[in-house]
């Protein structure tokens, strides 16, 4: 039996909330094949991507379930940091809230990050 990603339940809700804010957003899938994991695109890309329908501002959201011990990876953090600095709409979407990068709870940050 295939194990479900703990964030799967968050994707649909994140897309719905992004739409309420005027964004067209979608899930950027990664692939799993046999025992190996293959990421299509690049390591660290966010779960949800999109753009604002009026302004064109890019949206990048990473989904994390706060009830697990899964953290944002170093690659995810670097991508989000760069995108945020360039003016993109970057958030960490969780089962407990939506956080701008300077608000992300410490337990979700990559190990060693402050």
Biopython code that builds the backbone (N, CA, C, O; Angstrom):
import numpy as np
from Bio.PDB.StructureBuilder import StructureBuilder

atoms = [
    (1, "UNK", "N", (0.836, -1.180, 0.000)),
    (1, "UNK", "CA", (0.000, 0.000, 0.000)),
    (1, "UNK", "C", (0.886, 1.251, 0.000)),
    (1, "UNK", "O", (1.877, 1.328, 0.726)),
    (2, "UNK", "N", (0.520, 2.189, -0.799)),
    (2, "UNK", "CA", (1.290, 3.425, -0.923)),
    (2, "UNK", "C", (1.000, 4.363, 0.241)),
    (2, "UNK", "O", (-0.158, 4.605, 0.584)),
    (3, "UNK", "N", (2.062, 4.889, 0.845)),
    (3, "UNK", "CA", (1.932, 5.806, 1.965)),
    (3, "UNK", "C", (1.591, 7.203, 1.448)),
    (3, "UNK", "O", (2.213, 7.690, 0.504)),
    (4, "UNK", "N", (0.604, 7.842, 2.071)),
    (4, "UNK", "CA", (0.183, 9.171, 1.627)),
    (4, "UNK", "C", (1.044, 10.257, 2.247)),
    (4, "UNK", "O", (1.387, 10.202, 3.428)),
    (5, "UNK", "N", (1.385, 11.238, 1.439)),
    (5, "UNK", "CA", (2.116, 12.415, 1.886)),
    (5, "UNK", "C", (1.240, 13.165, 2.888)),
    (5, "UNK", "O", (0.074, 13.422, 2.587)),
    (6, "UNK", "N", (1.753, 13.528, 4.069)),
    (6, "UNK", "CA", (0.932, 14.217, 5.067)),
    (6, "UNK", "C", (0.424, 15.584, 4.606)),
    (6, "UNK", "O", (-0.545, 16.099, 5.165)),
    (7, "UNK", "N", (1.053, 16.168, 3.613)),
    (7, "UNK", "CA", (0.614, 17.485, 3.133)),
    (7, "UNK", "C", (-0.482, 17.406, 2.079)),
    (7, "UNK", "O", (-1.071, 18.430, 1.730)),
    (8, "UNK", "N", (-0.769, 16.211, 1.562)),
    (8, "UNK", "CA", (-1.747, 16.068, 0.486)),
    (8, "UNK", "C", (-3.077, 16.730, 0.829)),
    (8, "UNK", "O", (-3.696, 17.363, -0.027)),
    (9, "UNK", "N", (-3.511, 16.588, 2.058)),
    (9, "UNK", "CA", (-4.804, 17.161, 2.462)),
    (9, "UNK", "C", (-4.802, 18.690, 2.444)),
    (9, "UNK", "O", (-5.866, 19.309, 2.438)),
    (10, "UNK", "N", (-3.623, 19.299, 2.435)),
    (10, "UNK", "CA", (-3.518, 20.758, 2.450)),
    (10, "UNK", "C", (-3.564, 21.382, 1.055)),
    (10, "UNK", "O", (-3.932, 22.550, 0.926)),
    (11, "UNK", "N", (-3.205, 20.647, 0.022)),
    (11, "UNK", "CA", (-3.062, 21.222, -1.307)),
    (11, "UNK", "C", (-4.348, 21.869, -1.819)),
    (11, "UNK", "O", (-4.333, 23.017, -2.263)),
    (12, "UNK", "N", (-5.444, 21.144, -1.758)),
    (12, "UNK", "CA", (-6.717, 21.664, -2.276)),
    (12, "UNK", "C", (-7.136, 22.924, -1.514)),
    (12, "UNK", "O", (-7.579, 23.902, -2.116)),
    (13, "UNK", "N", (-6.994, 22.895, -0.208)),
    (13, "UNK", "CA", (-7.360, 24.051, 0.610)),
    (13, "UNK", "C", (-6.479, 25.261, 0.276)),
    (13, "UNK", "O", (-6.974, 26.385, 0.189)),
    (14, "UNK", "N", (-5.185, 25.031, 0.090)),
    (14, "UNK", "CA", (-4.267, 26.124, -0.256)),
    (14, "UNK", "C", (-4.672, 26.758, -1.585)),
    (14, "UNK", "O", (-4.686, 27.982, -1.713)),
    (15, "UNK", "N", (-4.998, 25.935, -2.561)),
    (15, "UNK", "CA", (-5.399, 26.443, -3.875)),
    (15, "UNK", "C", (-6.692, 27.256, -3.763)),
    (15, "UNK", "O", (-6.829, 28.296, -4.407)),
    (16, "UNK", "N", (-7.638, 26.784, -2.947)),
    (16, "UNK", "CA", (-8.896, 27.511, -2.756)),
    (16, "UNK", "C", (-8.652, 28.871, -2.093)),
    (16, "UNK", "O", (-9.247, 29.869, -2.497)),
    (17, "UNK", "N", (-7.796, 28.915, -1.094)),
    (17, "UNK", "CA", (-7.518, 30.177, -0.395)),
    (17, "UNK", "C", (-6.758, 31.140, -1.319)),
    (17, "UNK", "O", (-7.016, 32.344, -1.310)),
    (18, "UNK", "N", (-5.840, 30.616, -2.100)),
    (18, "UNK", "CA", (-5.129, 31.463, -3.058)),
    (18, "UNK", "C", (-6.119, 32.075, -4.056)),
    (18, "UNK", "O", (-5.992, 33.246, -4.416)),
    (19, "UNK", "N", (-7.086, 31.301, -4.496)),
    (19, "UNK", "CA", (-8.102, 31.805, -5.435)),
    (19, "UNK", "C", (-8.914, 32.945, -4.810)),
    (19, "UNK", "O", (-9.250, 33.914, -5.490)),
    (20, "UNK", "N", (-9.224, 32.829, -3.538)),
    (20, "UNK", "CA", (-9.961, 33.897, -2.851)),
    (20, "UNK", "C", (-9.167, 35.202, -2.825)),
    (20, "UNK", "O", (-9.747, 36.285, -2.747)),
    (21, "UNK", "N", (-7.839, 35.097, -2.892)),
    (21, "UNK", "CA", (-6.971, 36.282, -2.893)),
    (21, "UNK", "C", (-6.654, 36.753, -4.314)),
    (21, "UNK", "O", (-5.830, 37.650, -4.498)),
    (22, "UNK", "N", (-7.300, 36.156, -5.320)),
    (22, "UNK", "CA", (-7.123, 36.603, -6.697)),
    (22, "UNK", "C", (-6.051, 35.883, -7.489)),
    (22, "UNK", "O", (-5.677, 36.341, -8.569)),
    (23, "UNK", "N", (-5.545, 34.762, -6.979)),
    (23, "UNK", "CA", (-4.502, 34.006, -7.671)),
    (23, "UNK", "C", (-5.079, 32.798, -8.389)),
    (23, "UNK", "O", (-6.033, 32.183, -7.913)),
    (24, "UNK", "N", (-4.502, 32.461, -9.530)),
    (24, "UNK", "CA", (-4.745, 31.177, -10.160)),
    (24, "UNK", "C", (-3.572, 30.312, -9.734)),
    (24, "UNK", "O", (-2.423, 30.631, -10.037)),
    (25, "UNK", "N", (-3.850, 29.229, -9.038)),
    (25, "UNK", "CA", (-2.773, 28.403, -8.473)),
    (25, "UNK", "C", (-3.037, 26.932, -8.754)),
    (25, "UNK", "O", (-4.173, 26.525, -8.994)),
    (26, "UNK", "N", (-1.972, 26.142, -8.720)),
    (26, "UNK", "CA", (-2.077, 24.717, -8.965)),
    (26, "UNK", "C", (-0.959, 23.991, -8.232)),
    (26, "UNK", "O", (0.026, 24.588, -7.799)),
    (27, "UNK", "N", (-1.145, 22.691, -8.108)),
    (27, "UNK", "CA", (-0.168, 21.820, -7.456)),
    (27, "UNK", "C", (0.931, 21.473, -8.444)),
    (27, "UNK", "O", (0.652, 21.033, -9.559)),
    (28, "UNK", "N", (2.177, 21.668, -8.037)),
    (28, "UNK", "CA", (3.320, 21.242, -8.838)),
    (28, "UNK", "C", (3.719, 19.864, -8.340)),
    (28, "UNK", "O", (4.308, 19.733, -7.267)),
    (29, "UNK", "N", (3.402, 18.843, -9.110)),
    (29, "UNK", "CA", (3.666, 17.468, -8.689)),
    (29, "UNK", "C", (5.127, 17.095, -8.749)),
    (29, "UNK", "O", (5.905, 17.628, -9.541)),
    (30, "UNK", "N", (5.471, 16.168, -7.892)),
    (30, "UNK", "CA", (6.738, 15.457, -7.994)),
    (30, "UNK", "C", (6.375, 14.019, -8.297)),
    (30, "UNK", "O", (5.248, 13.601, -8.029)),
    (31, "UNK", "N", (7.280, 13.272, -8.835)),
    (31, "UNK", "CA", (6.969, 11.908, -9.233)),
    (31, "UNK", "C", (7.653, 10.884, -8.362)),
    (31, "UNK", "O", (8.742, 11.119, -7.839)),
    (32, "UNK", "N", (7.008, 9.753, -8.213)),
    (32, "UNK", "CA", (7.590, 8.633, -7.482)),
    (32, "UNK", "C", (7.535, 7.432, -8.408)),
    (32, "UNK", "O", (6.485, 7.124, -8.973)),
    (33, "UNK", "N", (8.659, 6.758, -8.563)),
    (33, "UNK", "CA", (8.693, 5.581, -9.414)),
    (33, "UNK", "C", (9.471, 4.479, -8.717)),
    (33, "UNK", "O", (10.619, 4.681, -8.319)),
    (34, "UNK", "N", (8.852, 3.316, -8.570)),
    (34, "UNK", "CA", (9.458, 2.184, -7.868)),
    (34, "UNK", "C", (9.959, 2.639, -6.499)),
    (34, "UNK", "O", (9.227, 3.294, -5.757)),
    (35, "UNK", "N", (11.189, 2.298, -6.166)),
    (35, "UNK", "CA", (11.747, 2.677, -4.871)),
    (35, "UNK", "C", (12.395, 4.054, -4.909)),
    (35, "UNK", "O", (12.612, 4.656, -3.857)),
    (36, "UNK", "N", (12.708, 4.564, -6.086)),
    (36, "UNK", "CA", (13.386, 5.851, -6.215)),
    (36, "UNK", "C", (12.395, 6.998, -6.320)),
    (36, "UNK", "O", (11.278, 6.827, -6.808)),
    (37, "UNK", "N", (12.810, 8.155, -5.861)),
    (37, "UNK", "CA", (11.970, 9.346, -5.953)),
    (37, "UNK", "C", (12.578, 10.272, -6.999)),
    (37, "UNK", "O", (13.762, 10.604, -6.935)),
    (38, "UNK", "N", (11.781, 10.673, -7.935)),
    (38, "UNK", "CA", (12.232, 11.559, -8.998)),
    (38, "UNK", "C", (11.491, 12.875, -8.893)),
    (38, "UNK", "O", (10.260, 12.891, -8.882)),
    (39, "UNK", "N", (12.196, 13.947, -8.818)),
    (39, "UNK", "CA", (11.590, 15.268, -8.752)),
    (39, "UNK", "C", (11.641, 15.865, -10.144)),
    (39, "UNK", "O", (12.715, 15.987, -10.733)),
    (40, "UNK", "N", (10.486, 16.237, -10.671)),
    (40, "UNK", "CA", (10.431, 16.853, -11.999)),
    (40, "UNK", "C", (10.595, 18.349, -11.829)),
    (40, "UNK", "O", (9.801, 18.987, -11.139)),
    (41, "UNK", "N", (11.589, 18.898, -12.435)),
    (41, "UNK", "CA", (11.862, 20.317, -12.306)),
    (41, "UNK", "C", (13.192, 20.503, -11.610)),
    (41, "UNK", "O", (14.248, 20.323, -12.216)),
    (42, "UNK", "N", (13.143, 20.864, -10.339)),
    (42, "UNK", "CA", (14.367, 21.069, -9.578)),
    (42, "UNK", "C", (14.087, 20.840, -8.100)),
    (42, "UNK", "O", (12.955, 20.963, -7.634)),
    (43, "UNK", "N", (15.127, 20.512, -7.395)),
    (43, "UNK", "CA", (15.022, 20.247, -5.966)),
    (43, "UNK", "C", (14.684, 21.551, -5.235)),
    (43, "UNK", "O", (15.328, 22.576, -5.458)),
    (44, "UNK", "N", (13.685, 21.507, -4.374)),
    (44, "UNK", "CA", (13.312, 22.678, -3.595)),
    (44, "UNK", "C", (12.144, 23.464, -4.146)),
    (44, "UNK", "O", (11.738, 24.461, -3.549)),
    (45, "UNK", "N", (11.587, 23.038, -5.283)),
    (45, "UNK", "CA", (10.467, 23.801, -5.822)),
    (45, "UNK", "C", (9.258, 23.665, -4.895)),
    (45, "UNK", "O", (9.086, 22.632, -4.248)),
    (46, "UNK", "N", (8.424, 24.697, -4.829)),
    (46, "UNK", "CA", (7.296, 24.686, -3.897)),
    (46, "UNK", "C", (6.155, 23.776, -4.358)),
    (46, "UNK", "O", (6.077, 23.393, -5.525)),
    (47, "UNK", "N", (5.278, 23.443, -3.416)),
    (47, "UNK", "CA", (4.136, 22.578, -3.712)),
    (47, "UNK", "C", (3.092, 23.260, -4.584)),
    (47, "UNK", "O", (2.547, 22.650, -5.503)),
    (48, "UNK", "N", (2.817, 24.525, -4.292)),
    (48, "UNK", "CA", (1.770, 25.269, -4.979)),
    (48, "UNK", "C", (2.410, 26.454, -5.697)),
    (48, "UNK", "O", (3.169, 27.214, -5.097)),
    (49, "UNK", "N", (2.103, 26.606, -6.979)),
    (49, "UNK", "CA", (2.596, 27.747, -7.745)),
    (49, "UNK", "C", (1.420, 28.394, -8.467)),
    (49, "UNK", "O", (0.366, 27.780, -8.634)),
    (50, "UNK", "N", (1.610, 29.625, -8.887)),
    (50, "UNK", "CA", (0.552, 30.302, -9.618)),
    (50, "UNK", "C", (0.917, 31.742, -9.881)),
    (50, "UNK", "O", (2.076, 32.142, -9.772)),
    (51, "UNK", "N", (-0.103, 32.520, -10.234)),
    (51, "UNK", "CA", (0.089, 33.941, -10.503)),
    (51, "UNK", "C", (-1.199, 34.692, -10.191)),
    (51, "UNK", "O", (-2.291, 34.125, -10.222)),
    (52, "UNK", "N", (-1.050, 35.973, -9.891)),
    (52, "UNK", "CA", (-2.211, 36.807, -9.597)),
    (52, "UNK", "C", (-2.883, 37.168, -10.913)),
    (52, "UNK", "O", (-2.212, 37.570, -11.863)),
    (53, "UNK", "N", (-4.191, 37.027, -10.975)),
    (53, "UNK", "CA", (-4.907, 37.230, -12.220)),
    (53, "UNK", "C", (-4.905, 38.683, -12.700)),
    (53, "UNK", "O", (-5.046, 38.933, -13.897)),
    (54, "UNK", "N", (-4.749, 39.625, -11.806)),
    (54, "UNK", "CA", (-4.748, 41.038, -12.201)),
    (54, "UNK", "C", (-3.334, 41.585, -12.358)),
    (54, "UNK", "O", (-3.042, 42.287, -13.326)),
    (55, "UNK", "N", (-2.454, 41.265, -11.408)),
    (55, "UNK", "CA", (-1.119, 41.872, -11.402)),
    (55, "UNK", "C", (-0.038, 41.007, -12.044)),
    (55, "UNK", "O", (1.003, 41.523, -12.450)),
    (56, "UNK", "N", (-0.269, 39.719, -12.138)),
    (56, "UNK", "CA", (0.734, 38.802, -12.669)),
    (56, "UNK", "C", (1.780, 38.371, -11.655)),
    (56, "UNK", "O", (2.685, 37.607, -11.990)),
    (57, "UNK", "N", (1.671, 38.852, -10.411)),
    (57, "UNK", "CA", (2.642, 38.479, -9.372)),
    (57, "UNK", "C", (2.676, 36.957, -9.208)),
    (57, "UNK", "O", (1.632, 36.313, -9.103)),
    (58, "UNK", "N", (3.875, 36.397, -9.187)),
    (58, "UNK", "CA", (4.041, 34.952, -9.020)),
    (58, "UNK", "C", (3.722, 34.542, -7.591)),
    (58, "UNK", "O", (3.980, 35.292, -6.649)),
    (59, "UNK", "N", (3.161, 33.356, -7.434)),
    (59, "UNK", "CA", (2.822, 32.781, -6.127)),
    (59, "UNK", "C", (3.613, 31.497, -5.944)),
    (59, "UNK", "O", (3.651, 30.648, -6.834)),
    (60, "UNK", "N", (4.248, 31.361, -4.776)),
    (60, "UNK", "CA", (4.969, 30.146, -4.410)),
    (60, "UNK", "C", (4.638, 29.812, -2.967)),
    (60, "UNK", "O", (5.034, 30.535, -2.053)),
    (61, "UNK", "N", (3.916, 28.724, -2.758)),
    (61, "UNK", "CA", (3.546, 28.293, -1.410)),
    (61, "UNK", "C", (4.071, 26.895, -1.154)),
    (61, "UNK", "O", (3.921, 26.003, -1.989)),
    (62, "UNK", "N", (4.683, 26.708, -0.009)),
    (62, "UNK", "CA", (5.122, 25.392, 0.450)),
    (62, "UNK", "C", (4.132, 24.936, 1.516)),
    (62, "UNK", "O", (3.838, 25.688, 2.446)),
    (63, "UNK", "N", (3.619, 23.723, 1.395)),
    (63, "UNK", "CA", (2.656, 23.179, 2.361)),
    (63, "UNK", "C", (3.370, 22.273, 3.358)),
    (63, "UNK", "O", (4.174, 21.422, 2.975)),
    (64, "UNK", "N", (3.069, 22.463, 4.635)),
    (64, "UNK", "CA", (3.633, 21.633, 5.700)),
    (64, "UNK", "C", (2.553, 21.346, 6.733)),
    (64, "UNK", "O", (1.806, 22.241, 7.129)),
    (65, "UNK", "N", (2.476, 20.099, 7.162)),
    (65, "UNK", "CA", (1.568, 19.693, 8.227)),
    (65, "UNK", "C", (2.322, 19.871, 9.544)),
    (65, "UNK", "O", (3.311, 19.183, 9.794)),
    (66, "UNK", "N", (1.858, 20.787, 10.377)),
    (66, "UNK", "CA", (2.575, 21.089, 11.626)),
    (66, "UNK", "C", (2.522, 19.954, 12.645)),
    (66, "UNK", "O", (3.281, 19.962, 13.615)),
    (67, "UNK", "N", (1.642, 18.982, 12.439)),
    (67, "UNK", "CA", (1.565, 17.877, 13.400)),
    (67, "UNK", "C", (2.644, 16.815, 13.141)),
    (67, "UNK", "O", (2.774, 15.863, 13.911)),
    (68, "UNK", "N", (3.410, 16.976, 12.069)),
    (68, "UNK", "CA", (4.498, 16.033, 11.784)),
    (68, "UNK", "C", (5.830, 16.688, 12.141)),
    (68, "UNK", "O", (5.876, 17.853, 12.535)),
    (69, "UNK", "N", (6.893, 15.937, 12.000)),
    (69, "UNK", "CA", (8.219, 16.503, 12.274)),
    (69, "UNK", "C", (8.934, 16.877, 10.982)),
    (69, "UNK", "O", (10.152, 17.060, 10.983)),
    (70, "UNK", "N", (8.190, 16.994, 9.872)),
    (70, "UNK", "CA", (8.790, 17.355, 8.586)),
    (70, "UNK", "C", (9.053, 18.853, 8.535)),
    (70, "UNK", "O", (8.169, 19.663, 8.815)),
    (71, "UNK", "N", (10.264, 19.201, 8.178)),
    (71, "UNK", "CA", (10.682, 20.602, 8.098)),
    (71, "UNK", "C", (10.806, 21.043, 6.641)),
    (71, "UNK", "O", (10.835, 20.223, 5.723)),
    (72, "UNK", "N", (10.878, 22.336, 6.461)),
    (72, "UNK", "CA", (11.215, 22.897, 5.161)),
    (72, "UNK", "C", (12.666, 22.510, 4.895)),
    (72, "UNK", "O", (13.509, 22.590, 5.788)),
    (73, "UNK", "N", (12.951, 22.095, 3.675)),
    (73, "UNK", "CA", (14.330, 21.716, 3.363)),
    (73, "UNK", "C", (15.160, 22.972, 3.084)),
    (73, "UNK", "O", (14.622, 24.048, 2.821)),
    (74, "UNK", "N", (16.457, 22.806, 3.148)),
    (74, "UNK", "CA", (17.358, 23.921, 2.842)),
    (74, "UNK", "C", (17.097, 24.446, 1.430)),
    (74, "UNK", "O", (17.084, 25.658, 1.215)),
    (75, "UNK", "N", (16.890, 23.544, 0.467)),
    (75, "UNK", "CA", (16.638, 23.937, -0.920)),
    (75, "UNK", "C", (15.321, 24.699, -1.053)),
    (75, "UNK", "O", (15.243, 25.686, -1.784)),
    (76, "UNK", "N", (14.291, 24.241, -0.349)),
    (76, "UNK", "CA", (13.005, 24.947, -0.372)),
    (76, "UNK", "C", (13.156, 26.345, 0.219)),
    (76, "UNK", "O", (12.647, 27.321, -0.333)),
    (77, "UNK", "N", (13.858, 26.431, 1.343)),
    (77, "UNK", "CA", (14.039, 27.724, 2.007)),
    (77, "UNK", "C", (14.794, 28.704, 1.110)),
    (77, "UNK", "O", (14.407, 29.868, 1.008)),
    (78, "UNK", "N", (15.856, 28.250, 0.465)),
    (78, "UNK", "CA", (16.628, 29.126, -0.412)),
    (78, "UNK", "C", (15.788, 29.611, -1.594)),
    (78, "UNK", "O", (15.858, 30.780, -1.974)),
    (79, "UNK", "N", (14.993, 28.705, -2.172)),
    (79, "UNK", "CA", (14.121, 29.115, -3.271)),
    (79, "UNK", "C", (13.124, 30.177, -2.800)),
    (79, "UNK", "O", (12.949, 31.209, -3.449)),
    (80, "UNK", "N", (12.478, 29.913, -1.671)),
    (80, "UNK", "CA", (11.472, 30.851, -1.171)),
    (80, "UNK", "C", (12.090, 32.192, -0.804)),
    (80, "UNK", "O", (11.504, 33.242, -1.068)),
    (81, "UNK", "N", (13.259, 32.161, -0.201)),
    (81, "UNK", "CA", (13.939, 33.395, 0.175)),
    (81, "UNK", "C", (14.233, 34.249, -1.062)),
    (81, "UNK", "O", (13.959, 35.449, -1.076)),
    (82, "UNK", "N", (14.792, 33.620, -2.099)),
    (82, "UNK", "CA", (15.103, 34.356, -3.332)),
    (82, "UNK", "C", (13.835, 34.892, -3.991)),
    (82, "UNK", "O", (13.800, 36.049, -4.411)),
    (83, "UNK", "N", (12.795, 34.065, -4.085)),
    (83, "UNK", "CA", (11.536, 34.492, -4.714)),
    (83, "UNK", "C", (10.898, 35.634, -3.939)),
    (83, "UNK", "O", (10.383, 36.580, -4.535)),
    (84, "UNK", "N", (10.927, 35.551, -2.615)),
    (84, "UNK", "CA", (10.360, 36.612, -1.770)),
    (84, "UNK", "C", (11.121, 37.923, -1.992)),
    (84, "UNK", "O", (10.514, 38.988, -2.108)),
    (85, "UNK", "N", (12.417, 37.841, -2.048)),
    (85, "UNK", "CA", (13.261, 39.020, -2.252)),
    (85, "UNK", "C", (12.984, 39.671, -3.609)),
    (85, "UNK", "O", (13.149, 40.882, -3.759)),
    (86, "UNK", "N", (12.567, 38.882, -4.588)),
    (86, "UNK", "CA", (12.273, 39.401, -5.928)),
    (86, "UNK", "C", (10.828, 39.889, -6.075)),
    (86, "UNK", "O", (10.421, 40.305, -7.160)),
    (87, "UNK", "N", (10.050, 39.840, -4.980)),
    (87, "UNK", "CA", (8.696, 40.389, -5.011)),
    (87, "UNK", "C", (7.581, 39.394, -5.267)),
    (87, "UNK", "O", (6.438, 39.792, -5.490)),
    (88, "UNK", "N", (7.888, 38.123, -5.239)),
    (88, "UNK", "CA", (6.854, 37.099, -5.419)),
    (88, "UNK", "C", (6.049, 36.935, -4.127)),
    (88, "UNK", "O", (6.504, 37.310, -3.047)),
    (89, "UNK", "N", (4.855, 36.375, -4.256)),
    (89, "UNK", "CA", (4.004, 36.107, -3.098)),
    (89, "UNK", "C", (4.407, 34.729, -2.544)),
    (89, "UNK", "O", (4.001, 33.698, -3.081)),
    (90, "UNK", "N", (5.194, 34.720, -1.486)),
    (90, "UNK", "CA", (5.758, 33.489, -0.926)),
    (90, "UNK", "C", (5.167, 33.262, 0.458)),
    (90, "UNK", "O", (5.168, 34.165, 1.294)),
    (91, "UNK", "N", (4.663, 32.054, 0.699)),
    (91, "UNK", "CA", (4.089, 31.716, 1.994)),
    (91, "UNK", "C", (4.371, 30.247, 2.310)),
    (91, "UNK", "O", (4.637, 29.436, 1.424)),
    (92, "UNK", "N", (4.302, 29.935, 3.612)),
    (92, "UNK", "CA", (4.290, 28.551, 4.070)),
    (92, "UNK", "C", (2.874, 28.311, 4.565)),
    (92, "UNK", "O", (2.421, 28.956, 5.510)),
    (93, "UNK", "N", (2.181, 27.387, 3.928)),
    (93, "UNK", "CA", (0.783, 27.079, 4.220)),
    (93, "UNK", "C", (0.744, 25.826, 5.086)),
    (93, "UNK", "O", (1.272, 24.782, 4.703)),
    (94, "UNK", "N", (0.118, 25.935, 6.252)),
    (94, "UNK", "CA", (0.042, 24.783, 7.155)),
    (94, "UNK", "C", (-1.397, 24.549, 7.593)),
    (94, "UNK", "O", (-2.298, 25.322, 7.268)),
    (95, "UNK", "N", (-1.588, 23.480, 8.329)),
    (95, "UNK", "CA", (-2.897, 23.184, 8.890)),
    (95, "UNK", "C", (-3.265, 24.167, 10.002)),
    (95, "UNK", "O", (-4.413, 24.191, 10.445)),
    (96, "UNK", "N", (-2.317, 24.971, 10.455)),
    (96, "UNK", "CA", (-2.575, 25.921, 11.544)),
    (96, "UNK", "C", (-2.497, 27.378, 11.122)),
    (96, "UNK", "O", (-2.867, 28.257, 11.901)),
    (97, "UNK", "N", (-2.027, 27.663, 9.913)),
    (97, "UNK", "CA", (-1.938, 29.045, 9.480)),
    (97, "UNK", "C", (-1.171, 29.208, 8.182)),
    (97, "UNK", "O", (-0.629, 28.251, 7.628)),
    (98, "UNK", "N", (-1.140, 30.445, 7.712)),
    (98, "UNK", "CA", (-0.391, 30.807, 6.517)),
    (98, "UNK", "C", (0.658, 31.821, 6.959)),
    (98, "UNK", "O", (0.323, 32.870, 7.512)),
    (99, "UNK", "N", (1.915, 31.508, 6.717)),
    (99, "UNK", "CA", (3.003, 32.308, 7.259)),
    (99, "UNK", "C", (3.855, 32.958, 6.173)),
    (99, "UNK", "O", (4.237, 32.309, 5.199)),
    (100, "UNK", "N", (4.148, 34.247, 6.351)),
    (100, "UNK", "CA", (5.194, 34.893, 5.572)),
    (100, "UNK", "C", (6.518, 34.337, 6.099)),
    (100, "UNK", "O", (6.558, 33.773, 7.192)),
    (101, "UNK", "N", (7.584, 34.489, 5.343)),
    (101, "UNK", "CA", (8.855, 33.864, 5.743)),
    (101, "UNK", "C", (9.351, 34.303, 7.113)),
    (101, "UNK", "O", (9.933, 33.499, 7.843)),
    (102, "UNK", "N", (9.133, 35.557, 7.473)),
    (102, "UNK", "CA", (9.608, 36.015, 8.785)),
    (102, "UNK", "C", (8.700, 35.589, 9.933)),
    (102, "UNK", "O", (8.977, 35.911, 11.088)),
    (103, "UNK", "N", (7.623, 34.870, 9.632)),
    (103, "UNK", "CA", (6.687, 34.396, 10.657)),
    (103, "UNK", "C", (6.691, 32.885, 10.830)),
    (103, "UNK", "O", (5.996, 32.371, 11.706)),
    (104, "UNK", "N", (7.449, 32.165, 10.024)),
    (104, "UNK", "CA", (7.419, 30.701, 10.037)),
    (104, "UNK", "C", (7.868, 30.175, 11.396)),
    (104, "UNK", "O", (8.924, 30.569, 11.890)),
    (105, "UNK", "N", (7.069, 29.278, 12.015)),
    (105, "UNK", "CA", (7.469, 28.708, 13.302)),
    (105, "UNK", "C", (8.823, 27.995, 13.215)),
    (105, "UNK", "O", (9.121, 27.339, 12.217)),
    (106, "UNK", "N", (9.619, 28.128, 14.242)),
    (106, "UNK", "CA", (10.976, 27.562, 14.272)),
    (106, "UNK", "C", (10.978, 26.067, 13.991)),
    (106, "UNK", "O", (11.913, 25.564, 13.368)),
    (107, "UNK", "N", (9.951, 25.341, 14.437)),
    (107, "UNK", "CA", (9.929, 23.897, 14.244)),
    (107, "UNK", "C", (9.794, 23.488, 12.780)),
    (107, "UNK", "O", (10.013, 22.324, 12.443)),
    (108, "UNK", "N", (9.434, 24.435, 11.901)),
    (108, "UNK", "CA", (9.321, 24.139, 10.474)),
    (108, "UNK", "C", (10.549, 24.538, 9.680)),
    (108, "UNK", "O", (10.735, 24.092, 8.548)),
    (109, "UNK", "N", (11.387, 25.379, 10.271)),
    (109, "UNK", "CA", (12.575, 25.870, 9.579)),
    (109, "UNK", "C", (13.588, 24.751, 9.360)),
    (109, "UNK", "O", (13.623, 23.777, 10.112)),
    (110, "UNK", "N", (14.418, 24.900, 8.315)),
    (110, "UNK", "CA", (15.484, 23.915, 8.124)),
    (110, "UNK", "C", (16.384, 23.860, 9.360)),
    (110, "UNK", "O", (16.558, 24.868, 10.045)),
    (111, "UNK", "N", (16.941, 22.720, 9.641)),
    (111, "UNK", "CA", (17.843, 22.591, 10.781)),
    (111, "UNK", "C", (18.973, 23.592, 10.662)),
    (111, "UNK", "O", (19.575, 23.728, 9.597)),
    (112, "UNK", "N", (19.265, 24.291, 11.742)),
    (112, "UNK", "CA", (20.330, 25.285, 11.760)),
    (112, "UNK", "C", (19.902, 26.677, 11.336)),
    (112, "UNK", "O", (20.671, 27.625, 11.491)),
    (113, "UNK", "N", (18.677, 26.829, 10.797)),
    (113, "UNK", "CA", (18.197, 28.153, 10.372)),
    (113, "UNK", "C", (17.629, 28.908, 11.560)),
    (113, "UNK", "O", (17.119, 28.307, 12.505)),
    (114, "UNK", "N", (17.722, 30.237, 11.505)),
    (114, "UNK", "CA", (17.171, 31.065, 12.592)),
    (114, "UNK", "C", (16.287, 32.134, 12.025)),
    (114, "UNK", "O", (15.728, 32.934, 12.774)),
]
sb = StructureBuilder()
sb.init_structure("model")
sb.init_model(0)
sb.init_chain("A")
sb.init_seg("    ")
for serial, (resi, resn, name, xyz) in enumerate(atoms, 1):
    if name == "N":
        sb.init_residue(resn, " ", resi, " ")
    sb.init_atom(name, np.array(xyz, "f"), 0.0, 1.0, " ", f" {name:<3s}", serial, name[0])
structure = sb.get_structure()
